[in-house]
Amino acid sequence: MASQRNDRIQASRNGLKGKVLTLDTMNPCVRRVEYAVRGPIVQRALELEQELRQGVKKPFTEVIRANIGDAQAMGQRPITFFRQVLALCVYPNLLSSPDFPEDAKRRAERILQACGGHSLGAYSISSGIQPIREDVAQYIERRDGGIPADPNNIFLSTGASDAIVTMLKLLVAGEGRARTGVLIPIPQYPLYSAALAELDAVQVDYYLDEERAWALDIAELRRALCQARDRCC
C-alpha cells in the first residue's frame, strides 16, 4: 500500500497522472469481499481440466465440481419447454417454425404481447413482466392451498442471489456499533458473507447442529444474538 502511495506522489511530481483506481483507493468494503465458490479451488479445477484436455496424464479422467450446486455442469438435462419458450421470445421468427410445440408458442406469444414493442429487448417495469408475475401468483396460490396471492406483490429477480442482495440493501443501515447485524447459518453459502462485507454490515454467525442433520438450535440462535448486541443492532 505504501509503495502505491509513493508511486502516485512521484508521478504527480513528474507531471504524470497516477492510477485513479488501485487496491489502495478502491472501496474498502469491496476489498474485504471473499467468494469461495469462485476462489482457488475453482481456479485449480479449471487448471486440471485444461491439463486433461491437453493429454496430461492424471490418476483420474475428469473433474467433478461438487463445491457448488451447479446441477447442469454435473450432467442434469435442462427442461426443454423453458429453452423453447426462451428461444421463441428471443427470435420470434421461430413462431412459424414447425419444430416448436404449440404450447411453447402460446406461452412465448403471451409474454411478447406484454413487452414494449412486442420485443423481449424492451425495458420492463422493475418488478417484472406482468403475465409472468400473474403466473407466479397463481402458482403460489395453488401451492398454499388456495390462499390468494396478489401479482402486484410479486417482485421478480434475476436469481436468488440478486434477490438476497436487494433485500439486504433495504435492511442494512447505521455506522459503528449502530450498524445492522445479520444472522447467518454456519455452514453458509458464501453469498451471505460476501454481501455483508460489501454492504459494511456485521456478520453474526450461528452454528447448525451437524448431529441433527444440520438442524437449527434455538439456544444457539439466542447465544449468537446476545453476543452480537455489543457490536451491532
C-alpha positions in Angstrom: 0.0 0.0 0.0 2.8 2.4 0.9 4.6 1.7 -2.4 1.4 2.6 -4.3 1.1 5.9 -2.5 4.7 6.7 -3.2 4.2 5.9 -6.9 1.3 8.3 -7.0 3.3 11.1 -5.3 6.3 10.6 -7.6 4.0 10.5 -10.7 2.5 13.8 -9.5 5.9 15.4 -9.1 6.9 14.4 -12.6 3.7 15.9 -14.0 2.2 12.4 -14.8 -1.2 11.3 -13.8 -1.2 8.3 -11.5 -3.6 5.5 -11.4 -7.0 6.6 -10.1 -8.2 3.1 -9.1 -5.9 0.9 -7.1 -6.2 -1.6 -4.2 -5.3 1.4 -2.0 -8.0 3.7 -3.3 -10.9 1.3 -4.0 -13.9 0.9 -1.7 -12.5 -1.0 1.4 -15.8 -2.8 1.7 -15.4 -4.4 -1.7 -11.8 -5.3 -0.9 -13.0 -7.3 2.1 -15.4 -9.4 -0.1 -14.5 -13.1 -0.4 -16.4 -15.6 -2.5 -15.0 -19.1 -2.0 -17.0 -20.7 -4.9 -15.1 -18.5 -7.3 -11.7 -18.8 -5.5 -8.6 -21.0 -5.6 -10.5 -24.3 -5.6 -12.3 -23.4 -8.8 -9.2 -22.0 -10.4 -7.3 -25.2 -9.6 -10.3 -27.2 -11.1 -10.0 -25.2 -14.3 -6.3 -25.8 -14.5 -6.8 -29.6 -14.1 -9.5 -29.6 -16.7 -7.2 -27.8 -19.1 -4.4 -30.2 -18.4 -6.6 -33.2 -19.1 -7.7 -31.7 -22.4 -4.0 -31.3 -23.3 -3.4 -35.0 -22.6 -1.5 -34.6 -19.3 -1.7 -38.0 -17.5 -3.5 -37.9 -14.2 -4.8 -40.6 -11.8 -8.3 -39.5 -12.8 -10.1 -38.8 -16.1 -12.5 -36.0 -15.1 -13.0 -33.2 -12.6 -16.3 -33.4 -10.7 -17.5 -30.0 -9.5 -19.0 -30.7 -6.1 -18.3 -27.4 -4.4 -21.4 -25.6 -5.6 -24.9 -26.6 -6.7 -24.3 -26.4 -10.4 -26.6 -29.2 -11.5 -26.3 -28.8 -15.2 -22.5 -28.8 -15.0 -22.9 -32.2 -13.3 -25.0 -33.5 -16.2 -28.6 -32.6 -15.4 -30.6 -32.1 -18.6 -32.3 -28.7 -19.0 -36.1 -28.5 -19.1 -36.9 -28.4 -22.8 -40.0 -26.3 -22.5 -38.2 -23.4 -20.8 -35.5 -23.4 -23.5 -38.1 -23.5 -26.3 -40.1 -20.5 -24.9 -36.9 -18.5 -24.4 -35.7 -19.2 -27.9 -39.1 -18.2 -29.4 -39.1 -14.9 -27.3 -35.6 -14.0 -28.3 -36.2 -14.8 -32.0 -39.9 -14.5 -32.8 -39.4 -15.6 -36.4 -39.3 -19.1 -35.0 -43.0 -18.9 -34.1 -43.8 -20.0 -37.6 -41.4 -23.0 -37.3 -43.0 -26.5 -37.2 -40.1 -27.6 -34.9 -41.7 -26.0 -31.8 -44.8 -27.3 -30.0 -47.9 -25.2 -29.9 -47.9 -24.8 -26.1 -44.4 -23.2 -26.1 -45.6 -20.9 -28.9 -48.6 -19.8 -27.0 -46.5 -19.1 -23.9 -44.0 -17.1 -25.9 -46.7 -15.1 -27.7 -48.3 -14.2 -24.3 -45.0 -12.9 -23.0 -44.2 -11.0 -26.1 -47.6 -9.3 -26.1 -46.8 -7.9 -22.6 -43.4 -6.5 -23.8 -43.0 -3.0 -25.2 -43.0 -3.2 -29.0 -43.6 -6.9 -28.6 -39.8 -7.3 -28.1 -38.0 -9.1 -25.3 -35.3 -6.4 -25.6 -37.7 -3.6 -24.4 -37.5 -2.2 -20.9 -39.9 -3.7 -18.4 -41.1 -2.3 -15.1 -38.7 -3.0 -12.1 -40.9 -5.7 -10.6 -41.0 -7.7 -13.8 -43.3 -8.5 -16.8 -47.0 -8.6 -15.7 -48.1 -12.0 -17.1 -45.1 -13.7 -15.5 -45.9 -12.2 -12.1 -49.5 -13.4 -12.6 -48.3 -16.9 -13.3 -46.1 -16.8 -10.2 -49.0 -15.6 -8.1 -51.2 -18.4 -9.4 -48.5 -21.0 -8.6 -48.2 -19.7 -5.0 -52.0 -19.8 -4.6 -52.1 -23.4 -5.7 -49.1 -24.3 -3.6 -50.6 -22.8 -0.5 -54.0 -24.5 -0.8 -56.0 -21.6 -2.3 -54.7 -18.7 -0.2 -54.9 -15.7 -2.6 -51.6 -14.2 -3.9 -51.5 -10.8 -5.4 -49.3 -10.4 -8.6 -48.7 -6.8 -7.6 -46.9 -8.1 -4.5 -44.6 -10.2 -6.7 -41.1 -8.8 -7.5 -39.1 -10.9 -10.0 -35.3 -11.0 -9.8 -32.6 -12.5 -12.0 -31.9 -15.2 -9.4 -31.8 -15.9 -5.7 -28.5 -14.1 -5.2 -29.8 -10.8 -6.6 -33.0 -11.1 -4.5 -31.0 -11.7 -1.3 -28.6 -8.7 -2.0 -31.6 -6.4 -2.8 -33.3 -7.3 0.5 -30.0 -6.8 2.4 -29.6 -3.3 0.9 -33.0 -2.4 2.2 -32.3 -3.7 5.7 -28.7 -2.6 6.3 -28.0 0.8 7.9 -26.1 2.6 10.6 -22.4 3.1 11.4 -20.1 1.8 14.1 -21.9 -0.1 16.9 -25.2 1.1 15.3 -24.5 -1.0 12.2 -27.0 -3.6 11.2 -26.2 -7.2 12.3 -27.4 -10.1 10.1 -27.6 -13.6 11.5 -26.3 -16.2 9.0 -26.1 -20.0 9.5 -22.7 -21.8 9.6 -22.0 -23.6 7.3 -23.2 -20.8 5.0 -23.5 -20.1 1.3 -20.6 -17.6 0.6 -23.0 -15.1 -0.9 -24.1 -14.1 2.6 -20.7 -13.2 4.0 -19.6 -11.6 0.7 -22.8 -9.4 0.5 -22.5 -8.3 4.2 -18.8 -7.4 3.7 -19.7 -5.3 0.6 -22.5 -3.5 2.5 -20.4 -3.0 5.6 -22.9 -4.9 7.8 -22.0 -7.1 10.8 -21.9 -10.8 10.1 -23.4 -12.7 13.1 -22.7 -16.4 12.9 -24.8 -19.1 14.4 -23.9 -22.8 14.1 -26.2 -25.5 12.8 -26.3 -28.9 14.6 -24.5 -31.4 12.4 -25.5 -34.3 14.7 -29.2 -33.5 14.0 -28.9 -33.3 10.2 -27.8 -29.6 10.4 -30.9 -28.6 12.3 -31.4 -25.1 13.8 -30.9 -24.9 17.5 -32.9 -22.0 19.2 -30.5 -21.8 22.1 -27.6 -21.4 19.7 -29.5 -18.7 17.8 -30.1 -16.8 21.1 -26.4 -17.1 22.0 -25.3 -15.6 18.8 -27.9 -12.8 19.1 -26.9 -11.9 22.6 -23.2 -11.9 21.9 -23.7 -9.6 18.9 -25.6 -6.9 20.8 -22.3 -5.2 21.9 -21.2 -4.6 18.3 -24.3 -4.1 16.2 -28.0 -3.6 16.4 
